[in-house]
Amino acid sequence: MAAVPPPINGNVSHWWQQIGAPTPRRELPGDLSVDIAVVGAGYTGLWTAYYLKRAQPGLRIAVIEQRHAGYGASGRNGGWLTNSVTGGREQYVRTHGRDAATRFQRVMNETVDEVINVAAAEGIDADIKKGGEFGVAYTAAQEGRIRAFAAAEQTWAHTDLALLEAAEAAAKIDVRGTRAAVWHPHAARIQPAKLVAGLAAAVERLGVEIYERTTVDEIAPRRLRTDHGTVTAEYIVRATEGFTANLKGLHRLWLPMNSSLIATEPLPPEVWEELHWSEGEVLGDLAHVYMYAQRTADDRIAIGGRGVPYKYGSRTDTDGRTPMSTVRTLTEILHRFFPATTGARIDHVWSGVLGVPRDWSATVGLDPRTGIAWGGGYVGTGVTSTNLAGRTISDLILGNETEITGLPWVNHRVRRWEPEPLRWIATKGLYAAYGMADRAELAGRPNTSPVAHLADVITGRH
């Protein structure tokens, strides 16, 4: 019997390996003056450039990227185009009222469709299939949480969430041991690299310049200092997400958290017949250290979770190399969920970095005094939020007062993360506590561990 080859480790992501590494664009040729300079050629930066250029074709816009468009989380994520309000709607009830929080949810639903519609209009084939979001509970404690979650969600307009009992849930996606599940229609599976590559091509067709292999060292009012020259602009857009900690003066603004994925080989039809997973649903669970997954267009399962979530000193990875311990953990989850995959080969493993604000809530805004706009802190829910961020930044820069510029995340700011070693201790402690709680629940604990509740309070996720 031939030996099973080890999975490809790193090389940015399976998504980029699937479509091939992009042809490098030119570096910044030297000092440059433009109307708007965007730092980061991921979803946030590209959507911002797209909407600005569509609104005012005469604008001179340059996007500066340290590696290549889609090198960061935009080309490595789990492919969930879903309607999550990062950090939850409830936080905005306290600060802006229930109507504002409800409006935010409706806009997020609409944003899912906006991405789908723009992709179609621009001829971007990103393997999009809108099958909704499916969340499963497979322990007694998770069942308690999912039922409480469903009851709470159903008191809100625009959530459109259904609670599924065990048999109905297993008929939709057959996760072993399912006790209950929830599903809502406002989500789609995508191939992330196809979307970001198509979006980059779309903004270039509009006349936006993308300069790659150019590192921005410092963002200052109306000026960028790079390793290839200085860029001056009326407005600067910081769209650096998990790599924000590398910028001068912003080391503690957002914590760069790592998330990892594995992708199986293409699975045969008989496996899919057993799993019933056929409508493009994205899949998650109610564990504290949660997983996320999709069935890819070529019939693989791509499944992810937090492996080694944080590197001391806010260090960020390069090409996505991942510890084999993380591969084993994710493979164990895959096999526990779907025993029919036990013999399947793991073809690829990779990791990416995402931005986590101290209160775990995304933000978008503009400081008119400095001309610096920003969007990020998506904590893993950025595939949809980046589009809304791009439209919002565009409206703010152009001075348009619209419904989206009045949403409660606009100009939301929080305190910075603690210095080391405190933030490393906090993050390590968080995931150690959540892992302990998950193991206790898998062993039969009937309700949520107080350790998990305490971790929420300590880290600001409550």
N, C-alpha and C positions, 0 to 999 in steps of 0.2 A: 504494500500500500504506500502510495506517495505521501510524503510528509506535507502537512498543511502549512502553507506559507504564512509567516507572521503578517499581521495587518500593516499597511502603510501607516507610518506614524508621523503626523505633522504634515509637511508640504502644504501649509495654510489650511486646506480643508478638502473633504471629499467633493464638495460642490465645485471648487475650482479645478480639481483633478479631472472631474467629469467633463468639463467644457474646455479645459486647457488653459494654461497660464496666459494672461493677456499680453499682447504686444506692448512693450514699454513705450510710454509717451515721453516726450522730451522733458528735460529738467528746466527749471526756471533759468532763463538765459542771463539774468543779471538784475539790476535794479529795475523796478517796474512801478508804474502809476496807473491805477484803475479806479473805477467807481466803487466796486465792491470786491473785497478779497475774502475768500472762503477758505478756512483751514480745515482740511479733512475731506477726502473724496469718498465718504461713505454715504449711507442713505440720507442723513440729515443735510450734509453739505450739498449733495446733488439735487435733492428735492428743493432746497432753498434756491439754488441757482436756476433750476427749471422754472419755478413759479415766478421768480423775479424777471427772468428773460422773456417769459411768455407775456407778462404784464407790460414790460417796457423793453422792447427789442433793442433799443439803442444803448442800453446799459453796457458798460465794459466790465465784465465779470471774470475773475481768475480764481480757479480752485487750486490750492496748493496741497499736495499729498506726499507723505514721507516715503511710501513704497509704491503701491499701485491702487487705483480705484477699487474699492471693495476689499482691501487687504485686511481690515479689522473685522469687527463683529458683523458688518453688513454682508461679508462673504463667508461667514463661519457659523451663523446662528442655526437654530433648529427649524426655521422655515414656518414659523407661526405668524400668520397675518391675522391677528385677533383683536378684540375690542377692549382689552383690559385698560382701565385707568390706573396707571402706575401708582402704587401706594394705596389704592382704594379710594372710592368716592367719599367715604365717611369723613375723611380728614377735612374735606372742603365744606361739609355741612357745618362744621364748627366755625369756619372762617368766612364762608361766603353764603351759606344757606342751602337748603335742600334743592331749591329750584336751579341754582347754579350747578350743583353736583349732577342733577338729572340732565341738564343741558349738555354737560361734559360727556355723559354716557351716550346720549344720542349722537353727538358729533363723532365720537369714536366709532360707533356703528357705521356712520356714513363714510368715515375715513377708510374702513375696510373696502367698501365699494369704490371709493375714489382711486385707490391703488389699482384695483382690478380694472377699472375703466381706463385709466391712463395707460396701463400696460397694453391693453387692447388697442387704444388709439395710436400708440407709438410703435406698434408691432413687436412688442417685447413678449416672447414666449418663455414664461418663467414657470412652466408646469403648474399653473394655478388651478386649483380645484377647490371650490367653496363647499365644504362639507360640515362646517361647524366645529365647535370645540367640545370634546368629550372628556369629562373628568371622572375617574373611577375611585371607589372606596373598596378596600379588600381586607380591612381589619375592623374590629368592633369600634375602636376609637375613631378611625377614619369615617366609619358609617355615621357615628354621632356628629362629627364635624360636617359631613356633607349634607346631612339632613338639616342641620341648623343653617348652613350656608344657603341651601336652596330656599328655605323659608324666608330668610332675610332678603335674598335676591328677588324673590317674587313680590316683595312689597314695593319694588322700584319699577318705574316705567322704563321701557327700552331694553330691559335685560333679556326678556323672552326666553327665560331659562326653564327647562323641564327637568323634574326629578324622575329618574327611571329606576324601577325596582329591579332586582337581580336578574330575572329571566329576560326582561325587556332590554336591559343593559347588555347582557351577554349576547343577545341576538344582534346587537349593533356592532360591538367589538367584544370578542370573547376573551376577557382577561381572567385568568384562573383565580378562583376564590372571590369573584365579584359579589359584593353585598348590596351595592346601590351605585348609581352614577348620576351625573348631571350632564345636560347637553344644551347648547344654545347655537343658533344658526349663524352668528356674526363672526365667522372665522374661515380661513382658507389655508390650505397647504401651498407653499411656494418652494421653488428652488432658488435659494438666496443669491448665489453668484450670478445666475442668469438674470435676475431682476436688477442687480446693481450694475452689471456689465451693460445691460440694455439701457438703463437710465443714464449711465455715463455717455453712451453713444448718442442718446437723445439730446442731452444738453450740449454736446459738441455740435450737433446739427443746427442747434439754435444760435451758435456762435460763441459759446462759452469756452474759454481756454482752460484745459486741465494740465497742470505741471506736476509731474511725478518725480520720485527719487529726490525730493527736496524737503529738508527738515526745517520746520519752524521752531526756533529756539525760544522766541519771546513774542508775546502779543502785547502791544502797547496801543494807546489811543491813536487810531488812524494809521498804524504802522505795524508791519511784521518784520522781524529780523530773522532771516533764514541763512542756511549755509551756502546759498547761492546768490545772495543779494538782499536788498531791502525793498519791501513792497509797501507803497503808500496807497491809501484808499479812504474815501469818505466814510465807508462802513466796513468793519471787520466782522466776520461771522466765525465764531469758535464752534466747530462741529467735530470735536475730537474724542468724545465719549470716554471709553476706558483708558485712552492714552493721554488724557488731560493732565494726569499727575506728572508727565514728563516736561510740562511747560513751566518756565520760570515763574515763581510766585503762586503756582496753583497745585503744589504737591499734595496738599491736604484737602483740596476742594471736593473731589469725588474719589472714592476708593476703587481701584481697579480690581474687579473680581473675576476669577477665571471660571469658565464653564466648559464642559467637555462633552464630546459626542463620539459614538461609534456608529458605523454603518455595516450592516450585514451584506453578504452576497445577495443577488436577486433570488427571491424565494419562489419555489414552484407553485403552480396553481392549487395543488391539494392543500398546501399550508394555508393559503388565503381562504380557501373554502372552509377550513376549520376555524379560522379566526374571524370570519364575517366582516373584515375591515375593508370596505370597498368604496366608500363615498367621499374620500378625501378629508375625513375628520382628522384633526390634530388631537393627540392623546396626552393627558396628564393624570396625576393622581393627587391624593390628599395627604401624602406624607409630608413631614416637616422639611426633610431634605428631598424635595420633590423631583420627579423625573418629567421629561417631555419627549414626545416622539411623533413621527409621521411615517406614513407609508409613501415611499417615493414614487415618482412616475415610472421608474424602471423596477418596481416591486421589491425594493429593499425596505428594511426597517432602519431608520435613523433614530437613535435614542440617546438622550443626553441627561446630564445632571451635574451637580457640583462635585468635582473630583478633589483637587487641591485648590480650595477657593481663593486663597490669597497668598501672595509672596511677600515676605518681609521687605519693608521699605518701599512698598507700592511698586515693586518691579513688574514690568510687563513682559510677556513672552515675545518671541520673534515669529517663528513659523509654525506654531501650534503643536510642538512636541508635547507628549502626554505621558505621565508615569504609567507603567504597566499595571500598577495597583488600581488605577482608575479604570483601565480597560476591564480588569477582572470584576470590579464592582458593577459597572454598567452591564457587563455580560451576564452577571448573576441576576440582575433585575430583569433583563430581557428574557432569560430562561424561566424565571419565576412567573412572569406575566404570561409568557407564551411557551409552554413546554414543547410545542411542535418545532420551535427554532433551535432546540438543543444541539442538533448536528450541523447547524448552519455556520459557515465560515464568517469570521469578522474581517471585512476587507480593509477598513480604514478607521483610524482614530485621530482626533484632532481636538484642539482647545482654542478658545478665544477669550478676549477680555471685554468686560462690560463695565459701565460706570455706575457707582452706587453713592448717592448723596447720603448725608448723615441721617435724614428722616426717610430714606428709601422712596422718595417721590421725585418724579421727573420735573424738569423746569425748562421754560423757554422765555426769552426776554430780550430787551434792548436797553442799553444805557445811552440816551441821546447825548450826554455830556462827552463821553469818550468815543462814541460811534461803534462800540463793541456790542454785538448781538451774540446770543448763544442758544443752544438747544442740546439737551442730553440728560444723563442720569436716569436712563430708562430701566435699569435693573432687569434687563432681559426681555422687556416687552416692546422693544423699539421698532419692530418691522412696521407696525402701524403708526406708532407715535411719531416716528421720524417724518412721515408724510405730513401729519398735522403740524409738526414743528416747522417744517419747511414753508408751509403755507402761512403760518403765523408770523415767522420771521420776515417773510416777504411783505406781508401787510404792515408790520411794524416799521420796516425800513421805508416803505412807500408812503407811510402816514395814513393808511386806510383804517378807519375805525369800523371793524366788522364784528360779527358774532364771535369769531374765533379769537380775536384779540382781547375779548372780554372774558375768556375762560379763566377759571381760578388758578391754573398753573402758570399763567403769564406773570413774569417777574417774581415768581416765588423763589425765595432764597432761604437758606438754612445755615447754621453754623458749620464750621469745618470739622473734619475728623480730627481726633486726638493725635498728638505726635506719637512716634514709635517709642517704646514698644507697646504702647497702650492699644493702638488700633489692631496690631497683630494679635495681641492677647484677646481682645474683644471678638475678633472674627474667628480665631481658632476656637475660642470658648463657645461662640454661637453654634458653630457646626458640630462641635463635640457634643453639646447639649442636645441639639436636634437629632443627631445620630443615635444618642442614647435613648431618646424618647421613641424614635422609630423602631429600634430593636425591641424595646419593652412592649410596644404595641403589636409587633409581629409575633412576639412570644405569648400574647394573649391579654395584655393589659386592656381592660374594657373601656377606658376613657383616656383623654389627653393627659400626658404626664405634666405635673407642675413644673418640671425642669424646662419644658418647652415654653410654658407661659412666662417663666422667669427670664429665659433667653430673649423672648420678645420685648420684655420691658427694658432689659439692660441695653439692648442694641438699638432701641428706637423703632422696632417694627410693630409695636402694639398699636 
